[in-house]
């Protein structure tokens, strides 16, 4: 396991703050064109963190839930990815977070959107 940590150590990002489930965040990423890898656009995704997996490893990822006008979108981001430019914390959700995964928010929002 020490060899694996030594190999992945230069690729770990230390410029972002630590994240918690239940925080509202804004993730700024580079989205590359399919044909041309040199051209890219900047995309923002703002929502609530509903889950985290493997927070102390190179393959640490987190899922963000965004509520749109007619859709509920869940997107997973890799924390140490070079395509992430910035992660900005916007605050916490109103209720106290007592669970490690907030998948129930996804179900509640989807049910609310489908009913009207």
N, CA, C and O atoms as a GROMACS GRO file, in nm:
protein
  464
    1UNK      N    1   0.082  -0.120   0.000
    1UNK     CA    2   0.000   0.000   0.000
    1UNK      C    3   0.086   0.126   0.000
    1UNK      O    4   0.044   0.229  -0.053
    2UNK      N    5   0.204   0.120   0.058
    2UNK     CA    6   0.293   0.236   0.059
    2UNK      C    7   0.340   0.272  -0.080
    2UNK      O    8   0.355   0.390  -0.112
    3UNK      N    9   0.363   0.172  -0.164
    3UNK     CA   10   0.406   0.197  -0.300
    3UNK      C   11   0.297   0.271  -0.378
    3UNK      O   12   0.326   0.363  -0.455
    4UNK      N   13   0.174   0.230  -0.359
    4UNK     CA   14   0.062   0.296  -0.426
    4UNK      C   15   0.049   0.442  -0.382
    4UNK      O   16   0.022   0.529  -0.465
    5UNK      N   17   0.068   0.470  -0.256
    5UNK     CA   18   0.062   0.607  -0.206
    5UNK      C   19   0.175   0.692  -0.262
    5UNK      O   20   0.155   0.810  -0.292
    6UNK      N   21   0.293   0.634  -0.276
    6UNK     CA   22   0.406   0.707  -0.332
    6UNK      C   23   0.384   0.740  -0.479
    6UNK      O   24   0.424   0.847  -0.526
    7UNK      N   25   0.322   0.650  -0.552
    7UNK     CA   26   0.297   0.672  -0.695
    7UNK      C   27   0.192   0.782  -0.715
    7UNK      O   28   0.207   0.865  -0.804
    8UNK      N   29   0.088   0.782  -0.634
    8UNK     CA   30  -0.022   0.876  -0.654
    8UNK      C   31  -0.002   1.010  -0.583
    8UNK      O   32  -0.079   1.103  -0.607
    9UNK      N   33   0.097   1.023  -0.498
    9UNK     CA   34   0.117   1.145  -0.420
    9UNK      C   35   0.133   1.271  -0.505
    9UNK      O   36   0.076   1.374  -0.469
   10UNK      N   37   0.207   1.270  -0.617
   10UNK     CA   38   0.218   1.395  -0.695
   10UNK      C   39   0.088   1.439  -0.762
   10UNK      O   40   0.076   1.555  -0.802
   11UNK      N   41  -0.009   1.349  -0.776
   11UNK     CA   42  -0.133   1.381  -0.845
   11UNK      C   43  -0.244   1.428  -0.750
   11UNK      O   44  -0.349   1.471  -0.797
   12UNK      N   45  -0.222   1.422  -0.621
   12UNK     CA   46  -0.322   1.467  -0.525
   12UNK      C   47  -0.330   1.619  -0.524
   12UNK      O   48  -0.228   1.687  -0.529
   13UNK      N   49  -0.451   1.671  -0.518
   13UNK     CA   50  -0.471   1.816  -0.518
   13UNK      C   51  -0.486   1.864  -0.374
   13UNK      O   52  -0.563   1.808  -0.296
   14UNK      N   53  -0.413   1.968  -0.342
   14UNK     CA   54  -0.420   2.024  -0.208
   14UNK      C   55  -0.471   2.168  -0.210
   14UNK      O   56  -0.474   2.235  -0.107
   15UNK      N   57  -0.512   2.216  -0.328
   15UNK     CA   58  -0.556   2.355  -0.340
   15UNK      C   59  -0.705   2.374  -0.309
   15UNK      O   60  -0.751   2.488  -0.301
   16UNK      N   61  -0.781   2.265  -0.292
   16UNK     CA   62  -0.923   2.276  -0.259
   16UNK      C   63  -0.944   2.251  -0.111
   16UNK      O   64  -0.864   2.185  -0.045
   17UNK      N   65  -1.053   2.306  -0.060
   17UNK     CA   66  -1.090   2.284   0.080
   17UNK      C   67  -1.156   2.147   0.095
   17UNK      O   68  -1.196   2.086  -0.004
   18UNK      N   69  -1.168   2.101   0.218
   18UNK     CA   70  -1.236   1.975   0.242
   18UNK      C   71  -1.386   1.995   0.225
   18UNK      O   72  -1.439   2.103   0.254
   19UNK      N   73  -1.454   1.892   0.178
   19UNK     CA   74  -1.597   1.899   0.151
   19UNK      C   75  -1.673   1.812   0.250
   19UNK      O   76  -1.619   1.715   0.303
   20UNK      N   77  -1.800   1.847   0.273
   20UNK     CA   78  -1.887   1.769   0.360
   20UNK      C   79  -2.019   1.746   0.290
   20UNK      O   80  -2.062   1.825   0.206
   21UNK      N   81  -2.083   1.636   0.325
   21UNK     CA   82  -2.215   1.607   0.270
   21UNK      C   83  -2.313   1.710   0.325
   21UNK      O   84  -2.312   1.740   0.444
   22UNK      N   85  -2.396   1.765   0.238
   22UNK     CA   86  -2.495   1.865   0.277
   22UNK      C   87  -2.454   2.007   0.246
   22UNK      O   88  -2.532   2.099   0.269
   23UNK      N   89  -2.334   2.028   0.193
   23UNK     CA   90  -2.290   2.162   0.158
   23UNK      C   91  -2.338   2.199   0.018
   23UNK      O   92  -2.346   2.115  -0.071
   24UNK      N   93  -2.370   2.326   0.001
   24UNK     CA   94  -2.399   2.379  -0.131
   24UNK      C   95  -2.267   2.426  -0.191
   24UNK      O   96  -2.194   2.504  -0.129
   25UNK      N   97  -2.238   2.379  -0.312
   25UNK     CA   98  -2.111   2.415  -0.375
   25UNK      C   99  -2.134   2.454  -0.521
   25UNK      O  100  -2.240   2.428  -0.579
   26UNK      N  101  -2.034   2.518  -0.577
   26UNK     CA  102  -2.032   2.553  -0.719
   26UNK      C  103  -1.901   2.499  -0.775
   26UNK      O  104  -1.793   2.541  -0.734
   27UNK      N  105  -1.911   2.405  -0.870
   27UNK     CA  106  -1.794   2.341  -0.929
   27UNK      C  107  -1.773   2.399  -1.068
   27UNK      O  108  -1.864   2.396  -1.151
   28UNK      N  109  -1.654   2.451  -1.094
   28UNK     CA  110  -1.618   2.505  -1.225
   28UNK      C  111  -1.526   2.405  -1.293
   28UNK      O  112  -1.420   2.372  -1.240
   29UNK      N  113  -1.566   2.358  -1.412
   29UNK     CA  114  -1.489   2.256  -1.483
   29UNK      C  115  -1.460   2.299  -1.626
   29UNK      O  116  -1.526   2.387  -1.681
   30UNK      N  117  -1.359   2.234  -1.684
   30UNK     CA  118  -1.330   2.248  -1.826
   30UNK      C  119  -1.402   2.136  -1.898
   30UNK      O  120  -1.392   2.019  -1.859
   31UNK      N  121  -1.474   2.170  -2.005
   31UNK     CA  122  -1.539   2.070  -2.088
   31UNK      C  123  -1.474   2.079  -2.226
   31UNK      O  124  -1.487   2.180  -2.295
   32UNK      N  125  -1.404   1.972  -2.266
   32UNK     CA  126  -1.330   1.972  -2.391
   32UNK      C  127  -1.419   1.934  -2.508
   32UNK      O  128  -1.513   1.857  -2.492
   33UNK      N  129  -1.388   1.989  -2.627
   33UNK     CA  130  -1.459   1.951  -2.749
   33UNK      C  131  -1.424   1.808  -2.786
   33UNK      O  132  -1.315   1.760  -2.754
   34UNK      N  133  -1.516   1.741  -2.853
   34UNK     CA  134  -1.493   1.601  -2.891
   34UNK      C  135  -1.385   1.589  -2.996
   34UNK      O  136  -1.297   1.503  -2.984
   35UNK      N  137  -1.388   1.673  -3.096
   35UNK     CA  138  -1.293   1.662  -3.206
   35UNK      C  139  -1.158   1.722  -3.174
   35UNK      O  140  -1.055   1.666  -3.211
   36UNK      N  141  -1.157   1.834  -3.106
   36UNK     CA  142  -1.034   1.907  -3.081
   36UNK      C  143  -1.008   1.912  -2.930
   36UNK      O  144  -1.086   1.970  -2.855
   37UNK      N  145  -0.898   1.852  -2.888
   37UNK     CA  146  -0.867   1.846  -2.745
   37UNK      C  147  -0.807   1.977  -2.692
   37UNK      O  148  -0.794   1.993  -2.571
   38UNK      N  149  -0.772   2.069  -2.782
   38UNK     CA  150  -0.715   2.195  -2.737
   38UNK      C  151  -0.823   2.297  -2.702
   38UNK      O  152  -0.799   2.388  -2.623
   39UNK      N  153  -0.941   2.283  -2.762
   39UNK     CA  154  -1.050   2.377  -2.735
   39UNK      C  155  -1.136   2.324  -2.621
   39UNK      O  156  -1.169   2.206  -2.614
   40UNK      N  157  -1.172   2.415  -2.532
   40UNK     CA  158  -1.260   2.380  -2.422
   40UNK      C  159  -1.343   2.500  -2.383
   40UNK      O  160  -1.312   2.614  -2.418
   41UNK      N  161  -1.451   2.472  -2.310
   41UNK     CA  162  -1.533   2.579  -2.254
   41UNK      C  163  -1.541   2.556  -2.104
   41UNK      O  164  -1.516   2.446  -2.055
   42UNK      N  165  -1.577   2.660  -2.032
   42UNK     CA  166  -1.587   2.651  -1.886
   42UNK      C  167  -1.734   2.634  -1.850
   42UNK      O  168  -1.820   2.707  -1.898
   43UNK      N  169  -1.761   2.534  -1.764
   43UNK     CA  170  -1.897   2.503  -1.724
   43UNK      C  171  -1.907   2.510  -1.572
   43UNK      O  172  -1.817   2.465  -1.500
   44UNK      N  173  -2.017   2.565  -1.523
   44UNK     CA  174  -2.043   2.572  -1.379
   44UNK      C  175  -2.157   2.478  -1.344
   44UNK      O  176  -2.254   2.467  -1.419
   45UNK      N  177  -2.144   2.410  -1.232
   45UNK     CA  178  -2.248   2.320  -1.183
   45UNK      C  179  -2.267   2.351  -1.035
   45UNK      O  180  -2.174   2.334  -0.956
   46UNK      N  181  -2.385   2.396  -0.998
   46UNK     CA  182  -2.412   2.439  -0.861
   46UNK      C  183  -2.518   2.348  -0.800
   46UNK      O  184  -2.624   2.326  -0.860
   47UNK      N  185  -2.491   2.295  -0.682
   47UNK     CA  186  -2.586   2.207  -0.617
   47UNK      C  187  -2.540   2.164  -0.479
   47UNK      O  188  -2.451   2.226  -0.419
   48UNK      N  189  -2.604   2.058  -0.428
   48UNK     CA  190  -2.579   2.007  -0.293
   48UNK      C  191  -2.501   1.876  -0.302
   48UNK      O  192  -2.534   1.790  -0.384
   49UNK      N  193  -2.400   1.860  -0.220
   49UNK     CA  194  -2.325   1.734  -0.215
   49UNK      C  195  -2.413   1.631  -0.145
   49UNK      O  196  -2.454   1.651  -0.030
   50UNK      N  197  -2.442   1.520  -0.214
   50UNK     CA  198  -2.527   1.417  -0.153
   50UNK      C  199  -2.449   1.293  -0.114
   50UNK      O  200  -2.499   1.211  -0.037
   51UNK      N  201  -2.327   1.275  -0.167
   51UNK     CA  202  -2.247   1.160  -0.125
   51UNK      C  203  -2.100   1.184  -0.154
   51UNK      O  204  -2.064   1.265  -0.240
   52UNK      N  205  -2.017   1.111  -0.081
   52UNK     CA  206  -1.872   1.110  -0.102
   52UNK      C  207  -1.826   0.967  -0.096
   52UNK      O  208  -1.880   0.886  -0.020
   53UNK      N  209  -1.725   0.935  -0.175
   53UNK     CA  210  -1.668   0.801  -0.172
   53UNK      C  211  -1.516   0.811  -0.172
   53UNK      O  212  -1.459   0.888  -0.249
   54UNK      N  213  -1.451   0.735  -0.087
   54UNK     CA  214  -1.306   0.725  -0.074
   54UNK      C  215  -1.237   0.861  -0.059
   54UNK      O  216  -1.157   0.898  -0.145
   55UNK      N  217  -1.266   0.936   0.048
   55UNK     CA  218  -1.216   1.073   0.058
   55UNK      C  219  -1.065   1.089   0.075
   55UNK      O  220  -1.014   1.198   0.051
   56UNK      N  221  -0.993   0.987   0.114
   56UNK     CA  222  -0.849   1.004   0.136
   56UNK      C  223  -0.765   0.937   0.029
   56UNK      O  224  -0.645   0.916   0.049
   57UNK      N  225  -0.825   0.902  -0.082
   57UNK     CA  226  -0.753   0.830  -0.188
   57UNK      C  227  -0.754   0.911  -0.317
   57UNK      O  228  -0.822   1.012  -0.327
   58UNK      N  229  -0.679   0.864  -0.414
   58UNK     CA  230  -0.669   0.932  -0.542
   58UNK      C  231  -0.801   0.927  -0.618
   58UNK      O  232  -0.830   1.018  -0.696
   59UNK      N  233  -0.881   0.823  -0.597
   59UNK     CA  234  -1.007   0.810  -0.669
   59UNK      C  235  -1.126   0.862  -0.586
   59UNK      O  236  -1.237   0.809  -0.597
   60UNK      N  237  -1.103   0.963  -0.506
   60UNK     CA  238  -1.206   1.030  -0.426
   60UNK      C  239  -1.305   1.097  -0.520
   60UNK      O  240  -1.265   1.175  -0.607
   61UNK      N  241  -1.433   1.067  -0.503
   61UNK     CA  242  -1.535   1.134  -0.584
   61UNK      C  243  -1.652   1.176  -0.496
   61UNK      O  244  -1.671   1.125  -0.386
   62UNK      N  245  -1.728   1.271  -0.548
   62UNK     CA  246  -1.845   1.320  -0.476
   62UNK      C  247  -1.955   1.347  -0.577
   62UNK      O  248  -1.930   1.385  -0.691
   63UNK      N  249  -2.079   1.326  -0.533
   63UNK     CA  250  -2.196   1.345  -0.618
   63UNK      C  251  -2.266   1.473  -0.578
   63UNK      O  252  -2.285   1.500  -0.459
   64UNK      N  253  -2.304   1.551  -0.678
   64UNK     CA  254  -2.371   1.679  -0.656
   64UNK      C  255  -2.509   1.673  -0.719
   64UNK      O  256  -2.523   1.629  -0.833
   65UNK      N  257  -2.609   1.717  -0.646
   65UNK     CA  258  -2.747   1.716  -0.692
   65UNK      C  259  -2.790   1.860  -0.722
   65UNK      O  260  -2.779   1.949  -0.638
   66UNK      N  261  -2.840   1.880  -0.844
   66UNK     CA  262  -2.883   2.012  -0.888
   66UNK      C  263  -3.031   2.007  -0.923
   66UNK      O  264  -3.077   1.916  -0.991
   67UNK      N  265  -3.104   2.106  -0.875
   67UNK     CA  266  -3.247   2.114  -0.903
   67UNK      C  267  -3.269   2.218  -1.012
   67UNK      O  268  -3.243   2.337  -0.992
   68UNK      N  269  -3.316   2.172  -1.127
   68UNK     CA  270  -3.346   2.262  -1.237
   68UNK      C  271  -3.492   2.301  -1.238
   68UNK      O  272  -3.564   2.276  -1.142
   69UNK      N  273  -3.536   2.362  -1.347
   69UNK     CA  274  -3.676   2.403  -1.356
   69UNK      C  275  -3.769   2.284  -1.373
   69UNK      O  276  -3.877   2.282  -1.314
   70UNK      N  277  -3.728   2.186  -1.453
   70UNK     CA  278  -3.812   2.068  -1.474
   70UNK      C  279  -3.741   1.937  -1.443
   70UNK      O  280  -3.805   1.832  -1.439
   71UNK      N  281  -3.612   1.941  -1.420
   71UNK     CA  282  -3.534   1.820  -1.399
   71UNK      C  283  -3.454   1.826  -1.270
   71UNK      O  284  -3.426   1.933  -1.217
   72UNK      N  285  -3.418   1.709  -1.222
   72UNK     CA  286  -3.324   1.695  -1.112
   72UNK      C  287  -3.202   1.624  -1.169
   72UNK      O  288  -3.215   1.513  -1.222
   73UNK      N  289  -3.085   1.686  -1.159
   73UNK     CA  290  -2.964   1.633  -1.221
   73UNK      C  291  -2.865   1.595  -1.113
   73UNK      O  292  -2.839   1.673  -1.022
   74UNK      N  293  -2.809   1.475  -1.124
   74UNK     CA  294  -2.703   1.429  -1.033
   74UNK      C  295  -2.578   1.407  -1.116
   74UNK      O  296  -2.581   1.336  -1.217
   75UNK      N  297  -2.469   1.468  -1.075
   75UNK     CA  298  -2.343   1.453  -1.146
   75UNK      C  299  -2.233   1.418  -1.048
   75UNK      O  300  -2.227   1.472  -0.937
   76UNK      N  301  -2.146   1.326  -1.090
   76UNK     CA  302  -2.035   1.282  -1.006
   76UNK      C  303  -1.907   1.347  -1.055
   76UNK      O  304  -1.879   1.348  -1.175
   77UNK      N  305  -1.829   1.401  -0.962
   77UNK     CA  306  -1.702   1.465  -0.994
   77UNK      C  307  -1.590   1.392  -0.922
   77UNK      O  308  -1.606   1.346  -0.809
   78UNK      N  309  -1.475   1.381  -0.988
   78UNK     CA  310  -1.355   1.330  -0.924
   78UNK      C  311  -1.278   1.448  -0.867
   78UNK      O  312  -1.243   1.541  -0.940
   79UNK      N  313  -1.251   1.445  -0.739
   79UNK     CA  314  -1.192   1.557  -0.667
   79UNK      C  315  -1.054   1.594  -0.722
   79UNK      O  316  -1.022   1.712  -0.733
   80UNK      N  317  -0.972   1.495  -0.755
   80UNK     CA  318  -0.834   1.518  -0.798
   80UNK      C  319  -0.820   1.530  -0.949
   80UNK      O  320  -0.709   1.523  -1.001
   81UNK      N  321  -0.930   1.547  -1.020
   81UNK     CA  322  -0.928   1.557  -1.165
   81UNK      C  323  -0.866   1.690  -1.210
   81UNK      O  324  -0.896   1.794  -1.151
   82UNK      N  325  -0.781   1.689  -1.312
   82UNK     CA  326  -0.726   1.815  -1.361
   82UNK      C  327  -0.827   1.901  -1.437
   82UNK      O  328  -0.800   2.018  -1.462
   83UNK      N  329  -0.943   1.845  -1.472
   83UNK     CA  330  -1.044   1.925  -1.542
   83UNK      C  331  -1.125   2.014  -1.447
   83UNK      O  332  -1.196   2.103  -1.493
   84UNK      N  333  -1.117   1.992  -1.318
   84UNK     CA  334  -1.184   2.081  -1.221
   84UNK      C  335  -1.095   2.202  -1.198
   84UNK      O  336  -0.980   2.189  -1.158
   85UNK      N  337  -1.152   2.320  -1.222
   85UNK     CA  338  -1.078   2.444  -1.205
   85UNK      C  339  -1.092   2.496  -1.063
   85UNK      O  340  -0.994   2.535  -0.999
   86UNK      N  341  -1.217   2.498  -1.014
   86UNK     CA  342  -1.242   2.559  -0.885
   86UNK      C  343  -1.363   2.494  -0.819
   86UNK      O  344  -1.457   2.452  -0.887
   87UNK      N  345  -1.361   2.487  -0.687
   87UNK     CA  346  -1.476   2.446  -0.607
   87UNK      C  347  -1.500   2.556  -0.505
   87UNK      O  348  -1.414   2.586  -0.422
   88UNK      N  349  -1.620   2.615  -0.511
   88UNK     CA  350  -1.653   2.724  -0.420
   88UNK      C  351  -1.767   2.681  -0.329
   88UNK      O  352  -1.870   2.632  -0.377
   89UNK      N  353  -1.749   2.699  -0.199
   89UNK     CA  354  -1.854   2.665  -0.103
   89UNK      C  355  -1.953   2.780  -0.095
   89UNK      O  356  -1.915   2.896  -0.084
   90UNK      N  357  -2.083   2.745  -0.100
   90UNK     CA  358  -2.188   2.844  -0.094
   90UNK      C  359  -2.261   2.843   0.041
   90UNK      O  360  -2.339   2.934   0.069
   91UNK      N  361  -2.236   2.742   0.125
   91UNK     CA  362  -2.303   2.732   0.254
   91UNK      C  363  -2.356   2.592   0.276
   91UNK      O  364  -2.326   2.500   0.200
   92UNK      N  365  -2.434   2.575   0.382
   92UNK     CA  366  -2.494   2.446   0.415
   92UNK      C  367  -2.643   2.450   0.383
   92UNK      O  368  -2.701   2.557   0.367
   93UNK      N  369  -2.704   2.331   0.374
   93UNK     CA  370  -2.849   2.325   0.358
   93UNK      C  371  -2.914   2.361   0.491
   93UNK      O  372  -2.847   2.363   0.594
   94UNK      N  373  -3.043   2.388   0.489
   94UNK     CA  374  -3.112   2.438   0.608
   94UNK      C  375  -3.121   2.337   0.720
   94UNK      O  376  -3.112   2.373   0.838
   95UNK      N  377  -3.138   2.209   0.687
   95UNK     CA  378  -3.157   2.109   0.790
   95UNK      C  379  -3.023   2.050   0.835
   95UNK      O  380  -2.924   2.056   0.761
   96UNK      N  381  -3.020   1.994   0.955
   96UNK     CA  382  -2.899   1.934   1.009
   96UNK      C  383  -2.874   1.801   0.938
   96UNK      O  384  -2.964   1.719   0.924
   97UNK      N  385  -2.751   1.780   0.895
   97UNK     CA  386  -2.716   1.657   0.823
   97UNK      C  387  -2.670   1.553   0.924
   97UNK      O  388  -2.575   1.575   0.999
   98UNK      N  389  -2.740   1.439   0.926
   98UNK     CA  390  -2.707   1.332   1.020
   98UNK      C  391  -2.671   1.203   0.948
   98UNK      O  392  -2.644   1.102   1.012
   99UNK      N  393  -2.670   1.206   0.815
   99UNK     CA  394  -2.642   1.084   0.740
   99UNK      C  395  -2.523   1.107   0.648
   99UNK      O  396  -2.492   1.220   0.611
  100UNK      N  397  -2.457   0.998   0.612
  100UNK     CA  398  -2.342   1.006   0.524
  100UNK      C  399  -2.383   1.022   0.379
  100UNK      O  400  -2.307   1.077   0.299
  101UNK      N  401  -2.500   0.975   0.342
  101UNK     CA  402  -2.550   0.984   0.205
  101UNK      C  403  -2.690   1.045   0.208
  101UNK      O  404  -2.774   1.006   0.288
  102UNK      N  405  -2.714   1.141   0.121
  102UNK     CA  406  -2.842   1.211   0.118
  102UNK      C  407  -2.920   1.176  -0.008
  102UNK      O  408  -2.971   1.265  -0.077
  103UNK      N  409  -2.930   1.047  -0.040
  103UNK     CA  410  -3.000   1.004  -0.160
  103UNK      C  411  -3.150   1.032  -0.150
  103UNK      O  412  -3.217   1.041  -0.253
  104UNK      N  413  -3.202   1.046  -0.030
  104UNK     CA  414  -3.344   1.074  -0.015
  104UNK      C  415  -3.380   1.210  -0.073
  104UNK      O  416  -3.495   1.230  -0.114
  105UNK      N  417  -3.287   1.304  -0.078
  105UNK     CA  418  -3.314   1.434  -0.141
  105UNK      C  419  -3.344   1.418  -0.288
  105UNK      O  420  -3.431   1.486  -0.343
  106UNK      N  421  -3.271   1.328  -0.352
  106UNK     CA  422  -3.291   1.302  -0.495
  106UNK      C  423  -3.432   1.248  -0.520
  106UNK      O  424  -3.500   1.292  -0.614
  107UNK      N  425  -3.475   1.154  -0.438
  107UNK     CA  426  -3.609   1.096  -0.455
  107UNK      C  427  -3.718   1.199  -0.427
  107UNK      O  428  -3.817   1.206  -0.499
  108UNK      N  429  -3.700   1.280  -0.321
  108UNK     CA  430  -3.800   1.380  -0.286
  108UNK      C  431  -3.814   1.486  -0.395
  108UNK      O  432  -3.926   1.524  -0.431
  109UNK      N  433  -3.702   1.534  -0.448
  109UNK     CA  434  -3.707   1.636  -0.552
  109UNK      C  435  -3.766   1.580  -0.680
  109UNK      O  436  -3.842   1.649  -0.748
  110UNK      N  437  -3.730   1.456  -0.715
  110UNK     CA  438  -3.785   1.395  -0.836
  110UNK      C  439  -3.936   1.376  -0.824
  110UNK      O  440  -4.009   1.396  -0.921
  111UNK      N  441  -3.984   1.336  -0.706
  111UNK     CA  442  -4.128   1.318  -0.686
  111UNK      C  443  -4.200   1.452  -0.692
  111UNK      O  444  -4.310   1.461  -0.745
  112UNK      N  445  -4.138   1.555  -0.637
  112UNK     CA  446  -4.200   1.688  -0.638
  112UNK      C  447  -4.208   1.742  -0.781
  112UNK      O  448  -4.307   1.804  -0.818
  113UNK      N  449  -4.103   1.720  -0.862
  113UNK     CA  450  -4.103   1.767  -1.000
  113UNK      C  451  -4.204   1.692  -1.086
  113UNK      O  452  -4.266   1.751  -1.175
  114UNK      N  453  -4.220   1.562  -1.061
  114UNK     CA  454  -4.313   1.484  -1.144
  114UNK      C  455  -4.460   1.514  -1.110
  114UNK      O  456  -4.546   1.505  -1.197
  115UNK      N  457  -4.488   1.550  -0.986
  115UNK     CA  458  -4.625   1.580  -0.946
  115UNK      C  459  -4.668   1.722  -0.985
  115UNK      O  460  -4.788   1.751  -0.994
  116UNK      N  461  -4.574   1.805  -1.008
  116UNK     CA  462  -4.618   1.936  -1.052
  116UNK      C  463  -4.542   2.043  -0.988
  116UNK      O  464  -4.567   2.161  -1.015
   0.00000   0.00000   0.00000
